[in-house]
Amino acid sequence: MTNLTISLDENLVKQARIKAIQEGTSLSAKVRELLSVYVRQDMPTAPLVIPKLPVSKSRGGLHPGIDPNSNSAFYDAMDVGMDLKNLS
């Protein structure tokens, strides 16, 4: 993932953080979502593909090595298609 520095009105950011918390998400996640929508506006409509997280078949739950408290760990697992053989 890339970090992006932008300048925004402080009051707007506070209000956006509060709304994101009320929706059970983060402001970063909302910005990613809105930028994705913005980028796809001019693209032909394609079916939404929801990536599947790697789940252990033997124990259930996430594979070892995926931190459930880390958003970036989830994004890495979805985006990169983790090499699950190295996590066992």
C-alpha distances in whole Angstrom, upper triangle without the diagonal:
4,7,10,13,16,19,21,24,24,26,24,21,24,25,22,21,24,24,20,22,25,23,22,18,16,15,12,12,15,13,11,14,16,14,14,18,18,17,19,22,23,22,25,25,24,24,21,19,18,17,19,17,19,22,25,28,30,29,28,24,21,21,21,18,16,16,17,17,13,11,8,11,12,8,8,12,12,10,11,14,15,18,20,23,22,21,25
4,6,10,13,16,18,22,22,25,23,20,23,24,21,20,24,24,21,23,26,24,23,19,16,15,12,13,15,13,11,15,16,13,14,18,17,16,19,22,23,23,26,26,25,26,23,22,21,20,22,21,23,26,29,32,34,33,31,28,25,25,25,22,20,19,21,19,16,14,11,14,15,12,12,16,16,13,14,18,19,22,24,27,25,25,28
4,7,10,13,15,19,19,22,20,17,20,21,19,18,21,22,19,21,24,23,22,18,15,14,10,13,15,12,11,15,16,14,15,19,18,18,21,23,24,25,28,28,27,28,25,24,23,22,24,23,25,28,31,34,36,35,33,29,26,27,26,23,21,20,21,19,16,14,12,15,17,14,15,18,18,16,18,21,21,24,26,29,27,27,30
4,6,10,12,16,17,19,17,15,18,20,17,17,21,21,19,21,24,23,22,19,15,13,10,13,14,11,11,15,14,12,15,17,16,16,19,21,23,24,27,27,27,28,25,25,25,24,27,26,28,31,34,37,39,38,36,32,29,30,30,27,24,23,24,22,19,16,15,19,19,17,18,21,21,19,20,24,25,28,30,33,31,30,34
4,7,10,13,14,17,16,13,16,19,16,16,20,21,19,21,24,24,23,20,16,14,12,15,15,12,13,17,16,14,17,20,18,18,22,23,25,26,30,30,30,31,28,29,28,28,30,29,31,34,37,40,42,41,38,35,32,33,33,29,27,26,26,24,21,19,18,21,22,20,21,25,24,22,24,27,28,31,33,36,34,33,37
4,6,10,12,14,13,11,15,16,14,15,19,19,18,21,23,23,23,20,16,13,12,15,15,11,13,16,15,13,17,18,17,18,21,22,24,25,29,29,30,31,28,29,29,29,31,31,33,36,39,42,44,43,40,37,34,35,35,32,30,28,28,26,23,21,20,24,24,22,23,27,26,24,26,30,31,34,36,39,37,36,40
4,7,9,12,11,10,13,15,14,15,18,19,19,21,23,24,24,21,18,14,14,17,16,13,16,19,17,16,19,21,19,20,24,24,26,28,31,31,32,34,31,32,31,32,34,34,36,39,42,45,47,45,43,39,37,38,38,35,33,31,31,28,26,23,23,27,27,25,27,30,29,28,30,33,34,37,39,42,40,39,43
4,6,9,7,7,10,12,11,13,15,16,16,19,21,21,22,19,16,13,14,16,15,12,16,18,15,15,19,20,18,20,23,23,25,28,31,31,32,33,30,32,31,32,34,34,37,39,42,45,47,45,42,39,37,38,38,36,33,31,30,28,26,23,24,27,27,25,28,31,30,28,31,34,35,38,40,43,42,40,43
4,6,5,6,9,10,11,12,15,16,16,19,20,21,23,20,18,14,16,19,17,15,18,20,18,18,22,22,21,23,26,26,28,30,33,33,35,35,33,34,33,34,36,36,39,41,44,47,49,47,44,41,39,41,41,38,35,33,32,29,28,26,26,30,30,28,31,33,32,31,34,37,38,41,43,46,44,43,46
4,5,5,6,9,10,11,13,14,15,17,19,20,21,19,16,13,15,18,17,16,19,21,19,20,23,24,23,25,28,28,31,33,36,35,36,37,34,35,34,34,36,35,38,40,43,46,48,46,43,39,37,39,39,37,34,31,30,27,26,24,25,29,29,28,30,33,32,32,34,37,37,41,42,45,44,42,45
4,5,5,6,9,10,11,12,14,16,17,19,20,19,16,14,16,19,17,16,20,21,19,21,24,24,23,26,28,28,31,33,36,35,36,36,34,35,34,35,37,36,39,41,44,47,48,46,43,40,38,40,40,38,35,33,31,28,27,25,27,30,30,29,32,34,33,33,36,38,39,43,43,47,45,43,46
4,5,5,6,9,10,11,12,14,15,16,18,17,15,11,14,16,14,13,17,17,15,17,20,20,19,22,25,24,27,29,32,31,32,33,30,32,31,32,34,33,37,38,42,44,47,44,41,38,36,38,39,37,33,31,30,27,26,24,25,29,28,26,29,32,31,30,33,36,37,40,41,45,43,41,44
4,5,5,6,9,10,10,12,14,15,16,14,12,8,11,14,12,11,15,16,15,16,19,20,19,22,24,24,27,29,32,31,32,32,29,30,29,30,31,31,34,35,39,42,44,41,38,35,33,35,35,33,30,28,26,24,22,20,22,25,25,24,26,29,28,28,30,33,34,37,38,41,40,38,41
4,5,5,6,9,10,11,12,14,15,14,12,10,13,15,14,14,17,18,17,19,22,22,22,25,27,27,30,32,35,33,34,34,31,32,30,31,33,32,35,36,39,42,44,41,38,35,33,36,36,34,31,28,26,23,23,21,23,26,26,25,28,30,30,30,32,35,35,39,39,43,41,39,42
4,6,5,6,9,10,11,12,14,14,12,10,14,15,13,14,17,17,16,19,21,21,21,24,26,26,29,31,33,32,33,32,29,31,29,31,32,32,35,36,39,42,44,41,38,35,34,36,37,35,32,29,27,24,24,22,24,27,26,26,29,31,30,30,33,35,36,40,40,43,42,40,43
4,5,5,6,9,10,10,12,11,9,7,10,11,9,10,13,14,13,15,18,18,18,21,22,23,26,27,30,28,29,29,26,27,26,27,29,28,32,33,36,39,41,39,36,32,31,33,34,32,29,26,24,22,21,19,21,24,23,22,25,27,26,26,29,31,32,36,37,40,39,37,40
4,5,5,6,9,10,10,9,7,5,9,11,9,11,14,14,14,17,19,19,20,23,24,25,28,29,32,30,30,30,27,28,25,26,28,27,30,31,34,37,39,36,33,30,28,31,31,29,26,24,22,19,18,17,19,22,21,21,24,26,25,25,28,30,31,34,35,38,37,34,37
4,5,5,6,9,10,10,9,9,12,13,12,14,17,17,17,19,21,21,22,25,27,27,30,31,33,32,32,31,28,29,27,28,29,28,31,32,35,38,40,37,34,31,30,32,33,31,28,25,23,20,20,19,22,24,23,23,26,28,27,28,31,33,33,37,37,40,39,36,39
4,5,5,6,9,9,9,8,12,12,10,12,15,14,14,17,19,19,20,23,24,24,28,29,30,28,29,28,25,27,25,26,27,27,30,31,34,37,39,36,33,30,29,32,33,31,28,26,23,21,21,19,22,24,23,22,26,27,26,27,30,31,32,36,36,40,39,36,39
4,5,5,6,5,5,6,9,9,7,10,12,12,13,15,17,17,19,21,22,23,26,27,29,27,27,26,23,24,21,23,24,23,27,28,31,33,36,33,30,27,26,28,29,28,24,22,20,18,17,15,18,20,19,19,22,23,22,23,26,28,29,32,32,36,35,33,35
4,5,5,6,6,8,11,11,10,13,15,15,16,19,20,20,22,25,25,26,30,30,32,30,30,29,25,26,23,24,25,24,27,27,30,33,35,32,29,25,25,28,28,27,24,21,18,16,17,15,18,20,19,20,23,24,23,25,28,29,29,33,32,36,35,32,34
4,5,8,9,11,14,13,12,15,17,16,17,20,21,21,23,26,26,27,30,31,32,30,30,29,25,26,24,25,26,25,28,29,32,34,36,33,30,27,26,30,31,30,26,24,21,19,20,18,21,23,22,22,26,26,25,27,30,31,32,35,34,38,38,35,37
4,6,8,10,13,11,10,14,15,13,15,18,18,18,20,23,23,24,27,28,29,26,26,25,22,23,20,22,23,22,26,26,29,31,34,31,28,25,24,28,29,28,24,22,19,18,18,16,20,21,19,20,23,24,22,24,27,28,29,33,32,36,35,33,35
4,7,10,12,10,11,14,15,14,16,19,19,19,22,24,24,25,29,29,30,28,27,25,22,22,19,20,21,20,23,23,26,29,31,28,25,21,21,24,25,25,21,19,16,14,15,13,17,18,16,17,21,21,20,22,25,26,26,30,29,33,32,29,31
4,7,8,7,7,11,11,11,13,16,16,17,19,21,22,23,26,26,28,26,25,24,20,20,18,18,19,18,22,23,26,28,30,28,25,21,20,23,24,23,19,17,15,13,13,11,14,16,14,14,18,19,18,19,22,23,24,28,27,31,30,28,30
4,5,5,6,9,10,11,12,14,15,17,18,20,21,23,26,26,28,27,26,25,22,22,19,20,21,20,23,24,27,30,32,30,27,23,22,24,25,23,20,17,15,13,12,10,13,15,14,14,17,19,18,19,22,23,24,28,28,31,30,28,30
4,5,5,6,9,10,10,12,14,15,16,18,20,21,24,25,27,26,26,26,22,23,21,21,23,22,25,27,30,33,35,33,30,27,25,27,28,26,22,20,19,16,15,12,14,18,17,16,19,21,20,20,23,25,26,30,30,34,32,30,33
4,5,5,6,9,10,11,12,14,15,16,18,20,23,23,26,25,24,24,21,21,19,19,21,20,23,25,28,31,34,32,29,25,23,25,26,23,20,18,17,15,13,10,11,15,14,13,16,18,17,17,20,22,23,26,27,31,30,28,31
4,5,5,6,9,10,11,12,14,15,17,19,22,22,24,22,22,21,17,18,16,16,18,17,21,23,26,29,31,29,26,23,21,23,24,22,19,17,16,15,13,9,11,14,12,11,14,16,15,15,18,20,21,25,25,29,28,26,29
4,5,5,6,8,10,11,12,14,15,17,20,20,22,21,21,21,17,18,17,18,20,20,24,26,29,32,34,32,29,26,24,26,28,26,22,21,19,18,16,13,15,18,16,14,18,19,18,18,21,23,24,28,29,33,32,30,33
4,5,5,6,8,10,10,12,14,15,18,19,22,21,21,21,18,19,18,19,22,22,25,27,31,34,36,35,32,28,26,28,29,27,23,22,21,20,17,14,15,18,17,15,18,20,18,18,21,23,25,28,29,33,32,31,34
4,6,5,6,9,10,11,12,14,17,17,20,19,19,19,16,16,15,16,19,19,22,25,28,31,33,32,29,26,24,25,26,24,21,20,19,19,16,12,13,16,14,12,15,17,15,14,17,19,21,25,26,30,29,28,31
4,6,5,6,9,10,11,13,16,16,18,16,16,16,13,14,14,15,18,19,22,24,28,30,33,32,29,26,24,26,28,26,22,22,20,20,18,14,15,18,15,13,16,18,15,15,19,20,22,26,27,31,31,29,32
4,5,5,6,9,10,11,14,15,17,16,17,18,15,17,17,18,21,22,26,28,32,34,37,36,33,29,28,30,31,29,26,25,24,23,21,17,18,21,19,16,20,21,19,18,22,24,26,30,31,34,34,33,36
4,5,5,6,9,10,13,13,16,16,17,18,16,17,17,18,22,23,26,29,32,35,37,36,33,30,28,30,31,29,26,25,24,24,21,17,17,21,19,16,19,21,18,17,20,22,25,28,30,33,33,32,35
4,5,5,6,9,11,11,14,13,13,14,12,13,14,15,19,20,23,26,30,32,35,34,31,28,26,28,29,28,24,25,24,23,21,17,17,20,17,14,17,19,16,14,18,20,23,26,28,31,31,30,33
4,6,5,6,10,10,12,11,12,14,12,14,15,17,21,22,26,28,32,34,37,36,33,30,28,30,32,31,27,27,26,26,24,20,20,23,20,18,20,22,19,18,21,23,26,29,31,34,34,33,36
4,6,5,8,10,13,13,15,16,15,17,18,20,24,25,29,31,35,37,40,39,36,33,31,33,35,33,30,30,29,28,26,22,22,25,23,20,22,24,21,20,23,25,28,31,33,36,36,35,38
4,6,7,8,11,12,13,15,14,16,18,19,23,24,27,30,34,36,39,39,36,33,31,32,34,32,29,29,28,28,26,22,21,24,22,19,21,23,20,18,21,23,26,29,31,34,34,34,37
4,6,5,8,8,10,12,11,14,16,18,21,23,27,29,33,35,38,38,35,32,30,32,34,32,29,30,29,29,27,23,23,25,22,19,21,23,19,18,21,23,26,29,31,34,35,34,37
4,6,8,9,11,14,14,17,19,21,25,27,30,33,36,38,41,41,38,35,34,35,37,36,33,33,32,32,29,26,26,28,26,23,25,26,23,21,25,26,30,33,34,38,38,38,40
4,7,9,12,15,15,18,21,23,26,29,32,35,38,40,43,43,40,38,36,37,39,38,35,35,34,35,32,28,28,30,28,25,27,28,25,23,26,27,31,34,36,39,39,39,42
4,6,8,12,13,15,18,20,24,26,29,32,36,37,41,41,37,35,33,35,37,35,33,34,33,33,31,27,27,28,26,23,25,26,22,20,23,25,28,31,33,36,37,37,39
4,6,10,12,15,18,20,24,26,29,32,36,37,40,40,37,36,34,35,38,37,34,35,34,35,33,29,29,30,27,25,26,27,23,22,24,25,29,32,33,36,38,37,40
4,7,9,12,15,18,21,24,27,30,33,34,38,38,35,33,32,33,36,35,32,33,32,33,31,27,27,29,26,23,25,25,22,21,24,24,28,31,32,35,36,36,38
4,6,9,12,15,18,21,24,26,30,31,34,35,32,30,29,30,33,32,29,31,30,31,29,26,26,26,23,21,23,23,19,18,21,21,25,27,29,32,33,33,35
4,6,10,12,15,19,22,24,27,28,31,32,28,27,26,28,31,30,27,29,28,29,28,24,25,25,22,20,22,21,17,17,20,20,23,26,27,30,32,31,33
4,6,10,13,16,19,21,25,26,29,29,26,24,23,25,28,27,24,26,24,25,24,21,21,22,18,16,19,18,14,15,18,18,21,24,24,28,29,28,30
4,6,9,13,15,18,21,22,26,26,23,21,20,21,24,24,21,23,22,24,22,19,19,19,16,14,16,15,11,12,15,14,17,20,21,24,26,25,27
4,6,9,13,15,18,20,23,23,20,18,17,18,22,21,18,20,18,20,19,16,17,16,13,12,14,13,9,11,14,13,16,19,19,22,24,23,24
4,7,9,12,16,17,21,21,18,16,14,15,18,18,15,17,16,19,17,15,15,14,10,10,11,9,6,8,11,9,12,15,15,19,20,19,21
4,6,8,12,13,17,17,14,12,11,12,16,16,13,16,15,18,17,15,15,14,10,11,12,9,7,10,12,9,11,14,13,17,18,17,18
4,6,10,12,15,15,12,10,7,9,12,12,10,12,11,14,14,12,13,11,8,9,10,7,6,10,11,9,9,12,11,15,16,14,15
4,7,9,12,12,10,9,6,6,10,11,9,12,12,16,15,15,14,11,10,12,11,7,8,11,11,8,8,10,8,11,13,11,12
4,6,9,9,6,5,5,5,9,11,10,13,12,16,16,16,17,14,12,14,14,11,12,15,15,12,11,12,10,12,14,11,11
4,6,6,5,6,6,5,8,11,11,14,14,17,18,19,19,16,15,17,17,13,15,18,17,14,13,13,9,11,13,10,9
4,6,6,8,9,9,12,15,15,17,17,21,22,22,23,19,18,21,20,16,17,21,20,17,15,15,12,13,15,13,11
4,6,9,11,10,12,15,16,18,18,22,23,24,25,21,20,23,22,19,20,23,22,19,18,17,13,14,16,13,11
4,7,9,9,10,14,14,16,15,19,21,22,23,19,19,22,21,18,20,23,23,20,18,18,14,15,17,14,11
4,7,8,11,14,13,15,14,17,19,20,21,18,16,20,20,16,18,21,21,18,17,18,14,16,18,14,13
4,7,9,12,10,11,10,14,15,16,18,14,13,16,17,14,15,19,19,17,15,17,13,16,17,13,13
4,6,8,7,9,8,12,13,14,14,11,10,13,13,10,12,16,16,13,12,13,11,13,14,11,11
4,6,6,9,10,14,14,15,15,11,11,14,13,10,13,16,15,12,10,11,7,10,10,7,7
4,6,8,10,13,13,15,15,11,12,15,14,12,15,17,16,14,11,12,9,10,10,6,6
4,6,9,12,11,13,12,9,11,13,11,10,13,15,14,13,10,11,9,11,9,6,8
4,6,9,8,10,10,6,7,10,9,8,11,13,13,12,10,12,10,13,12,9,11
4,5,5,8,9,6,8,11,11,10,13,15,15,15,13,15,14,17,15,12,14
4,6,8,10,8,7,11,12,11,13,16,17,16,15,17,16,19,18,15,16
4,7,9,8,9,12,13,13,15,17,18,19,17,20,19,22,20,17,19
4,5,5,7,9,10,11,13,14,15,16,15,18,18,21,19,16,19
4,5,5,6,9,10,11,12,14,15,15,18,18,22,20,18,21
4,5,5,6,8,10,10,11,13,13,16,17,20,18,17,20
4,6,5,6,9,10,10,11,10,13,13,17,15,13,16
4,5,5,6,8,10,10,10,14,13,17,16,14,17
4,5,5,6,8,10,10,14,15,18,18,16,19
4,5,5,6,7,7,11,12,16,15,14,17
4,6,6,5,5,9,9,13,13,11,14
4,6,6,8,11,12,16,16,15,17
4,6,8,12,14,17,17,16,19
4,6,9,11,14,14,14,17
4,7,8,12,12,12,15
4,6,9,9,9,12
4,6,6,7,10
4,5,5,7
4,6,6
4,6
4
